[in-house]
Amino acid sequence: MAASALELDDAFLAMAADWRGGGGGCDEAAFDAHARALFAYQVRHNEPYARYAAACGFSAAKPPRSWREIPAVPASAFKDATLATFDVARAELEFHTSGTTDVVAGKHFVERAALYDVSLAAGFDRFVVPERTGLRFLNFVPSPRRQPHSSLGYMVGYVSVLCGDGRAGYFADGAALDVAGFTSALDDAIDAAQAVCVVGTAFALLALLAALETAKRCFAAPAGSRLMETGGFKGRTRVVPRDELYRRLESALGIPQASIVAEYGMTELLSQYYDLPESRSSTLRIKTAPPWLRTLVVDSAGAVLAAGEIGFLRHVDLANRSSVVAVLTEDRGYATQGGIVLVGRELDAPPRGCSLDAEDLLALRD
């Protein structure tokens, strides 16, 4: 008998709890079995995805032989169809994509917030705050109260409560930064010897650096402080290499580069990648993820590439029970021992899922 949503969710939550508690979470065999069970569930309950899978040659009657064969929809498909396994009126979370060129926002509906919360908490605990909580969060992202459909805002708001001291501050509103408010809050934390966690996109952090350098301000953040950079430059024209950005942040804030963690996530996924701890003192930062998020590197035709070869990233996320388990991105990188290395985006040769692209998915709009 096919697994129900409740059975799939309970299995995933147990897997995440095991890993968060120091266990293995899932090995290759368990990952493969759960991913294929999710595919079987999703083609029964997600009609646009079922049609897409059929165009790729798969169905409930002809399932993939392994998780590596599960058809991945292009991330842009979340703009073209409602990719959900349930009545979205029951969604506990609704995330919208953002971007500088999107006319129509993509929407990712999540039936149970626990699927996101548990995945997020486990990864954040392991890779950002493994040794302590009670940090004071100083965030350069909009407050989730102001942008309730931002997955980044929700993420930062959640961990600020989970791991924070109850005095989180938000110092970004759109493109505007409250640098004076941030410096006052950081001064207060330094006076109280209170370790902080600064969170922001690369572009916001670069703007912060420019303001601090103009004001000739620098700080010595308390021991145990850390910084999480997320979101990249999002196609902005002001771009600096990340190793330069991190050197300047260390100089300005007094947070060592080894305590600066870059997070890689997407609105279309409920799990995240983070810099591998042992790679944070290197210019080559390797990203790793909880064992329920695995990634294949593929060429523009969808063929899997060998380790070290640069291609597009195709993610399989077991937390994505509410939508689609496999998502193809335009992010580029390569596989290496311990995880993946990001190298940016390729605009000239967008990836194609099962010989279909996002325009083809317009026919699947429901």
Beta strands, then each sheet from edge to edge (+ up, - down):
strand 1: 73-74
strand 2: 93-96
strand 3: 107-110
strand 4: 136-140
strand 5: 169-170
strand 6: 172-173
strand 7: 176-177
strand 8: 196-200
strand 9: 226-230
strand 10: 260-264
strand 11: 273-275
strand 12: 287-288
strand 13: 293-298
strand 14: 311-317
strand 15: 326-336
strand 16: 339-345
sheet 1: 1+ 15+ 14- 13+
sheet 2: 1+ 15+ 16-
sheet 3: 2+ 3-
sheet 4: 5+ 4+ 8+ 9+ 10+ 11- 12+
sheet 5: 6+ 7-
end
